[in-house]
Amino acid sequence: MTLASGTGEFGHLLAGHRVAAGLTQEDLAATAGVSLRALGDMERGRTRGPQRRTVRALAAALGLDGAQSAALEGAAQSGRPRGVRRVPPQGQAVRPVVPPAAPAGAGAEPAARSAPEPAAPPAPDAAAEPAPPGALALPRDLADFTAREQALAELSALTADEHPAHPRVVLISGQPGLGKTAFALHAAHALAPAFPDGQLSIDLGGMAATPLAAREALGQVLRALGVADGAVPAGTEERAGLFRALVRDRRLVLVLDNAADEAQVRPLLPGSGPAVTIVTSRHALPGLEAVHRLRLDVLSPAEASALLARIAGPERVEAAPDAAAELARLCGYLPLALRIAGQRLVARPQQPVAQLACQLAAEENRLDLLETGDLAVRPAFELSYRRLPEQSRLVLRRCALTAGADFTAAVLARYAGLSAARTELVLEQLVDAGLVQPAAPERYRLHDLVRLYAGERLTADETAEAVAEARTRAGSWLLREAAAHGLRFDPDHTAAEGAAAAGADSVPLTEAARWLEEEHPEWLAALYRAQREGRHREVIDTAEAMHWFSDRLVSWDLWGEVFQLSVDAARASGDRQAEAVHVNYLAWTYVTCLHRYRRGIELAGEGLALARDLGDHEQQGWALTYLGTGLRHLQRYQEAGESYQRAAEAFAEVDNRAAMIGRLVTLRGAATCLRHLGRAEEAQDSRRRALARALELVERWSSPLMHLMAAVTAHELGQDRAALKRWPAAEKAYRQALVHYEAIGRPDSMTKTLTELGTALIEQGRADEAREILTEALTDLSADGRRGRSPVQGLSD
């Protein structure tokens, strides 16, 4: 039911006087001697002209003077529509109304109904700015609006209840450029049939230097609802009360666009009834209570291409799908950027999509190109940036220095020069401001275009010296941390030594591995920077410290970068001993990680020559081991076996833990060559001896490395037995390998063992058990895409 008659005008006037008098419906009903239900019907326009004595009783209870009482009585007697009228559907303009007398205390003099008086003088704290008719009508919907189906469905489901227990308020938040306003307006238009009492939209100016005050916003909304200027109360609370009374029973959609903060929004929210309020803001407005939060994100690649097609034409995008996909990627799948790119294509019908993509590929020009007409990405970010406190601006700028797709507060703190706790607090504030996104627990990320903007501000707002100092400070810390965590996997360093180097009492192995994996873009970038700056010892020491950890993640291509940098650093510093060691590490990388066996053999030869010149038997042993592994992968098994034998002789000249491990590796390598030469029985016997040695090492030094050695050796024993078709024995060996893999946290090569075990079970006719094991292997592969890329660990080679 809406106010659509003289009784509607009476109800509006009555509610206004009641609110101005500070009375509840219960208070007024008791004082005037009318029923609460009857009073409610009057205010909602549901009664057919209340009796004169009832009106006079209400006027007396409200303490109205003669003119106000007469105006109230006249409104009750009128049978024609006047005052507040029904808000038309689809956001149509509201017709101007004849203003009734202002409620007592509203700051306006009484006036006769037939002779409108000027609006009340403005309150001293803000000037009244009457909204022209239709000012709050919905802007037009975008004909090419694309995607957001799930968000629209969620909003539609929320508004389906015709008699909700609580007012429906939807907050749409997110970073600049996501199309929050476009979504809100599209949703309001879509909801129009179910909300026939009207749809209104008001821009709250949240990004302006002075956002629209709640008092002025309420004034505009009340006028758009048909309240005459003279009947609009002066105070914010009075206006809010009148607003709530007017919309209590209306099926109305109100879009509050571009909200600045919670205090601006709260007075504009209905107290009850079926109305739907859609609030958009770049800020999360975490203090806003009892709202449904709908956080938009960037579009999917498919949705982004679809939006480009709808703007620029489907035939143009379909003719160059790869170029369109690249264009969408360069726009960061951000709706604003995609719209600009699409409009640029529309304005240049002869320009190939690939050409625009090529232009946007240059990062230094991207934000300049993402501007056309009055649409631009950079100003959208600028508005948010300029409203930030100075420390928040600093943190946002320094985010541009991070190397990974996401980062932690602890890493960013080193770039920002703040404590980790303070940095985390500022990052959370930037999340609320829509400029930083949470990526995972304790991790944050920037949208690609926001990162470009932050980099621009870094160059413009800070000196080159300050930026260089931040990079050096963070880089040195990252390399120290990488070395400390890497040393946790070195058999020649105790856990206490590794933890002390990290500046902590203890760093669990799982935590050390997780840090090295998650932060690898940061420490690798720092390693490159140290090399460029001539800090060769830092490069060598960092690579050395992570040498043993590298065996846990042999599928990482980056080990080729790490050890190439350390080789270059050793050569630049003239350290031939370090050069021999790291050339061998690089040979291992090419053979085991990159599977480039011929290049690995060449590097192993270089390492062998260096080690012989230095008289270093240990490095000779490793060089010959990697040489044998490369030859084995090239199926040159006889030569490989000979190389392993020479490696074992070199290791026999050395008495340390590394040499003991080396002797075990060569024994296993030689056994594998025997199996491939068709001598599986001899291979099995050699492998049994190798497994006994591996278990002895586990007993002496129970460490992840030793468990890894035992696991890989047991796995290979299973392969030997499988070659002999001894499936129960092969199963036993595989299960023994799994025990040791579990002890070190399921590394990459465990997937291969699970797969081989499944095969052994199938060969024994145990299909159900095999299915369970193979499903586990598949789960491991799905959980970590790196698993399974290399079948065995580096130490198995």
Buried (B, 14 or more C-beta within 10 A) or exposed (E): EBBBBBBBBBBBBBBBBBBBBEBEBEEBBBBBEBEEEBBBBBBBBBBEBBEEEBBBBBBEBBEBEEEBBBBBBBBBEBEEBBBBBBBBBBBBBBEEBBBBBBBBBBBBEBBEBEEBBEBBEEBEEEEBEEBEBEBBBBBEBBEBBBBBEEBBEEBEEBBEEEEBEEBBBBBBBBBBBBBBBBBBBBBBBBBBEBBBBBBBBBBBBBBEEEBBBBBBBBBBBBBBBBBBBBBBBBBBBBBBBBBBBBBBBBBBBBBBBBBBBBEBBEBBBBBEBBBBBBBBBBBBBEEBEEBBBBBBEBBEEEBBBBBBBBBBBEEBBEEBEEBBBBBBBBBBBBBBBBBBBBBBBBEEEEBBBBBBBBBBEEEEEBBEBBBBEEBBBBEBBBBBBEBBEEBBBBBBBBBBBBBBEBBBBBBBBBBBBBEBEBBBBBBBBBBBBBBBBEBEEEBBBBBBBBBBBBBBBBEEEBEEEBBEEBBBBBBBBBBBBBBBBBBBBBBEBEBEBBBBBBEEEEBEBEEBBEBBBBBBBBBBBBBBBBBEBEBBBBBBBBBBBBBBBBBBBBBBEBBBBBBBBBBBBBBBBEBBEBBBBBBBBBBBBBBBBBEBBEBBBBBBBBBBBBBBEBEBBBBBBBBBBBBBBBBBBBEBBEBBBBBBBBBBBBBEEBEEBBBBBBBBBBBBBBBBBBBBBEBBEBBBBBBBBBBEBBBBBBEEBEBBBBBBBBBBBBBBBBBBBBBBEBBEBBBBBBBBBBEBBEBBBBBBBBBBBBBBBBBBBBBBEBEEBBEEBBEBBBEBBEEBEBBBBBBBBBBBB
